[in-house]
Amino acid sequence: MKSSLAVPLLVGGAFAFLSTRFAVHDSDVFWQLATARDLLARGFARGDAFSWTVAGAPLASDQWLGQLLFYGAWLLGSWQGIIALRAIAVGVLVGLVVFAASDARRDRPFVAVLAALPAVFLSRFVWAERPELLGFVCFALLVVLLRRGRAGSDRALVATAPLVALWANLHGSFALGVVLVGVVCAEGAWSDPARRRSYVAVALAAVAGSLATPAGLGAWTAPGFHFTQPPREIQEWSVIDVRSIPGGLFALCLGAVLALAFTSPRAPLSEIVLLLPVAFLSLTAARQMPYLAIAAAPFIAGRLPWPRLPPSVPSGRRAARITAALAAGLVIVGVGTSAPTPDLSGFPTGALAALPSGPGTLTLYDWGGYLIWYAPGTPVFIDGRLVPYVGATLDEYRAVLGVAPGWRAIVERAAIRTLLVRPTDPVAVRAVDLGWQVLARGPEFMLLRIR
């Protein structure tokens, strides 16, 4: 029995439409677009031109293709173009998760949908305008290919290598893909000697594919840094809080996997080696939680004891074409009625006119990308790219913002002339006490000239 495409297409289309109800809002989208714009204009061989603290420093290129795709969408359709690309990615992601689950429970597609829901809801937190979303799409597809490859499909197994090569140019999360291909192929080579050469060849091809990027081996720098030194001060990299909604949902998903593993028939080793590395990574930071739910969807679907649900849905090419047309229609309607401009309510829009040009302005981490796009004449102190600033720059930023001992000396040494911060930030409160000039202010920001 072949897996029906009707249900994955319909569910994917529904959530793609839902995603269009959210305006562009991610704080990183602005520097991502600016990076792609400069890449088209000047190529890869250039240093940082967005900041005044690490000006000229080498730039990471591990997301170059993902950035170009979003910038291309912006060129074609402005902000609604970006919403369209985001909606397509969300629809494909959700559709792949449901398809993987239905592949494991072909007799009960509605059970597969229920098993996929934790992954769908957890992935909601990565439905943003950034290459990371494209990385999750690649991961969901890899889960399908690896499961089918271990089930005997040579075509699916071979397809994992070019997928990793594409992924390595979209987002740094490709490192997880290389690890998974390696461990699954190692288990396959041990359990299935007849296909040993194929498994070894695919594993080596995946490693080689991960190096087929403009950065070569340097593409592993960003994922290696984030794995070994996760920036816990940033919310998405914090430890999982099971008291939060996503943390609680993740805990339920993990609990379901463990409960089914001990109460249902013994899982084959091929499923265990796929789930264990993903579970380990998911436990390291809040932003990694969706990975386990995505990988676990087919595992849960294959073991949920709910046989009374409807056993079948329309299948075949005609049903797939109808649901594909319906899904496409939902996306078109959704994009056509989506917000034509970004949601800038959390950004200091009222400060732009008073911003001084040239270096010397310290602004918040979350506002750096906004200034890169909307105020290119004012280089930033720090922004969401993070990695170039780790070390002295990040330490100085924290010290000044929090009025730590020695912060005035840092202001003088770094030649900080202007602060763009929130009124509640310690440095803003202290600046008022010191009588520093307020150049502009609003409910969410204060622009201060240092005296």
N, C-alpha and C positions, 0 to 999 in steps of 0.2 A: 504493500500500500504506500503510494507516494504521499508526501506531506502536502496538504492543501495550501496554496498561496493566498486563498481568498481571505482567511482570517488575519494573517500577518499584514496583508496589504490594507485591509479595512481598519485594523487597530492602529497601524502606523500612520495612515492618513488622518485618522481622528486626532491623534496626539500632535501630528504636524500642524493641523489647523489650530489646535489649542495653543501651540507655541507662538503662533502669529498674533495672539492677543496681548503679548508682552512687547513693549517698545524696546528698541536697542538701549541697553542700560549698563553693560559691562564696562568697568573702568579701564580695562586693558585694551578695548577695541581701538581706542584712538592711537596709541603708540604702535599697535599692530598694523593699522592702516598706513601710518606715516612711514613705518619701516618698509612696507611693500612699495610704497610710492617712491621712496629713495632707491630701493633696489632696482626698480625699473629704470630710474633715471641715471644711476651711477654704477650699478653692478654690485658684486659682493666685496670687492677689494676696497674697503674704506673703514675708518674708525668712527666711533660714536660722535654724532653731531647734535644730539638732543640735549645733553647735559653740559654743565660747566664744571662739574666735579670730577668726572671721568672722561672728559673730552678726548677724543682720539683713541680711546681704548678699543681693543678688538671686539667685534660684535658677534654674538652667537647666531648661527644660521640654521638651527635645528628645526625651525618652524617656517622656513621661507616659502614653501609651497602652500601651506595652509594660509599664510598671510596674503599671498598673491591671489588665492581663490576668493578670500573675503574682499580684498581690494578690487578685484575684477567685478565682483557682485556689486560693490559700491559704484564703480564706474558705469555699470550697466543700468542700475536702478536706484542709485543713491541709498538711503537708509532702508527703503523697502526692498531693495536688492539684497541687502545683507539679511533682512528678515526672511526673504525667500530662501537663501542658501541655508540659513539656520533651520528653517522649517523642513527643508528637504533632508538635511542631516538628521534632525530629530525623527522624522518619519522613517528613514532608513534604519536608524538605530533601534527604534521600538519594533519595527517590522522584523529585523534580524533576531532580536531577543525572543519575540513570539514564535518565529519560525524555528529557532533552535529548540524551544520548549516543545513545539508541536512535532518536531522531528523525533523527540524522545517519547511522545505520547500520541501517536498517529491515530489511535482509535478514539481519543477523547480530546479534540482540539480546544474545547472550552476549559478543560482542566489545564491545558497548556497556557491559556491566557491568564488564568488565576496564578499559575506558578511564575508567570512573567511580570506580574504587577509589582512585586517589590523592586525589581530592577527598573521598571518604568518610573516609579515614583522616586526612587533614589537618584536616577539619572536626571530628574528634573533640575537638580541643583547644578548640573553642568550644561544646561540648555542655554549657553551663552555664546556671544559672537566672538569666539576665539578658536584657534586651531585645536585646542584640547578636545572640543566636541567631535571633531573629525577623527581624533585619535580613538575616542570611544567607539565610533562607528567601525574603525578598523579592528578593534578588539572584539566587538560583537561578531564580526564576520570571521575572524580567526577562530573563535570558539566553534562556529559551525563547521569550518573547514577541518579543524583538528579532530573533532568528533567523527566526522564522516571519513576522514583519512584513516583513523584508527579502526573504523568499521570496515575498511577494505577498499575505499575509493582512492586509487592512485592519482586521479585528476585533482581531487580535493587536497590531497597531501602536497602535491607539487605546487599547487596554487598558493600555498602559504609563504613560499619564498618571495615571489614578486610582491605579495601583499606587504610583507615586512619592508621590502625596499621602498615601496610607495609610502608606507607609514613613517619610515625614518626621515622622510622629507616633509612630512606634515606636522609632526609633533614629537617631542622627546619621550612620550610614553611608549614609543616603539620598543624600548629596552625590555618591557614586560613581554612583548610579543616574541622577541628573540629567546628569552628565557623559556617561555612556554613551548615554543617549537623545539628547543633543545631537550627539555625534560620529556616531552611527549615522544619525540623521536628516539630518545634513549630507552624509554620504556618499551616502545614498539620494537626496536632492534633486539631487545632482550627477550620479549615475549613472542615475537614473530620472526624467527630466523630467515624465513623464505624471502622476506622483504627488507632484510637488514641493510643491504646496499642502498635501497631507496631511502630509508630513514636517515642513514648517514649523509647521503648526498643532499637531502633536503635541509638537514640541520646545518651543514656547511654553507649551503646556498643562502640560508637565512642570515647567517653571520656576515657573509660577504655582502648581502643586500643591505644590511644595516650600515655598511661603510660606503655605499654608493650615494654619497651626499656631498655637497660642496665642502663640508667640514671634514669629511673622512672620519678618522678615528675621533676627532674632536666633537663629533655629534653625540658621543657618550658623556661629554663633560656635564651638561645640564642635568640629565637624568641621574647621573652618579652623584652630583652635588645634592640634589633634592632628596635622594634616598638616604645618603649618609649624614646630611646636615639639614633636615627639614626646618624651614623658618617658622618655628612655633608661634612667633608673635603675630603671624598672619593667620586670620581665622580659618581659612580653608586648609592650612597646614597644621592646625592644632590637633591634639589627640582627640579621639572620638568621645563625645559626651553622650552617653546613653540616655540622659535625661532630656535631650533635645528630640525633636520629631525625627529628623533623619538618623540620629544616633540610635534611637529606640527602634526604628524600622530595620536598621542594619543588625541590631542585636537579635531581633525576631527572625530575620533571614538566616543569620548564623546559627541560631538555636534550631531552626527548622532543618537546616542541613545536618547538624549533629544528631538531632532526634531521628530523622529518617535514616541516617547512616547506621544507627544502632538498632532500629526497629524493623527495617525493611530488609529484603534479601541483600546479601553482601555485594557491595559495589565492586565492579572490576577495577583492576589496578590502573587502567587507562583513565578512568574518571578521577581517581584519587590524585594522580600526579598532575592532572589539570587543575584541580581545585586547591590543592595545598599551597602552591606558590602564590596563587591569587589571593587566598585567604590571608596569607602572611603579609602581603603588600597592603591589602585593604585595612589591616589592623594598624598600620603605621601612621595614618593621617586621615583626617575627615574627608579630604577631597578624593581619597582612594576608595571610599566605601562602595560606590556603584560597581566596581569591578567584580567583587564577590557575588553580588546579586545577579549580574549578567551571566557570569560563568555558572552559577548555581541553578539558573532557571530550568535548563533541561534535566538536571539531576533531581530537582524537586518535582518536576512534571512527571517524570518516569516512576515516581514512588508515591504520589498522592493517592490515597485510597478512596476516591470518589467516583465509583463506576456508574452511578445513576444519572449523571449529567448527559445531555444529548450526545450520542455517539458519533455524529457526523455533521458535516456542513457541505454546502455546494463545493464541488471540486472540478478540476479540469480547466482547459484553456479558456473556455467561455466565461466561467466564473472568475477566473483570474483577470481576464480583460475587463470585465465589468467593474470589479472592485478596484483595479488599477485606475480606471477612468474616474471612478468616484473619488478615490484618494487624491488624484491629480486635481480634480475639481475643487475639493476641499482646500487644497493648498492655494490654488489660484484665487478662490474667493477670500480666503484668509489673508493673503498678502495684499489683495486689492483693497481690503478694508482695514489694513493695519496702520499703525501710527507712522506718518511720513517723516517724522523727526525723532531724534533720540530723546530719551527721558533724562534731562539734565538737572532734575530737581535736587540731586545730591552734590552738585558741582558749583563752584564759585563763579557763576556766570556774571554776577554784578561787579566782579573785580577786574574784568578784562580791560576795560577802558583806562583804568588807573595803573595797570601793571607797568613797571619800568622795563625798558628794553635792555638787552645785554645781560651778562651774568650777575649773580649776587642775590637772587631770590630763592628763599627756601620755602617750599610748599609741601603739603602732605603727600605721603606715598601714594594714596588713592587718587590724588589730583594731578599727579605728574603727567600721566598720559593725556589727560584733558588739555593741559597747557601745551603739550607737544603738538597737538592737532590744532587747537584754537588760538594759541599765542606762540607761534614759532619763533618770534623775535625775542622771547624770554626763555633762555635755556633753563632746564630744571636742575634742582639739587639732587633729587631722587625720583624714581618712578617705578611702575609695576614690573619692570624687567628684573629687578632685584639683584640677580647674580653679579652684575658689574660693580655693584655698590657694597657687596659683602666685605666686611673688614672696617677700615677707617671711616669711610663715608657713612655707612650704616650706623656705626657707633656714634659718630658726631651728630647725625640726625636725631637719634634717640636722646642723646644728652641735651641737645638744644630744645627739642620739643618738650621733654620732661623736666627741664630746668635742673639737670643733675649737676653735682659739683664740678666747677670748671667750665660751665656752659658759656660764660661771657668770654673766656679766653678762646674758646672754639669759634665764637662769632667773629672775633677780631682776626684770628689766624686764618679762618676760611674766607674772610672778606664778605660775610653775609650782610647785605644792605637792606633787604626787605623780607618780611615774613608774611606768608599767606597761610593762615591756620584757622582753626575753629575758635570761637570765643571762649570755649570751655577748656582749651588746651592750657596746661600750666604756663607755657611761655607767653601766651596771650594775656593771661591774668597778670603775670609778672610785668609784661610790657606796659599795661595800663598803669600799674603802680609806679613804674619808672617814667611815665609821662611821654612815651614814644608816640609819634604822630600817627593817627589813623587816616590812611589814604582813602579807604573805602571799607564799608562794612555792610553786613546783611545778617539775617537770622542764622545762617550757617557758616559765615566766614568773617574774618578780619584781615585786612591788608595793612600792615604796619611798617613804617619806616624807622629803622634803627638809628638812635641818636648816640 
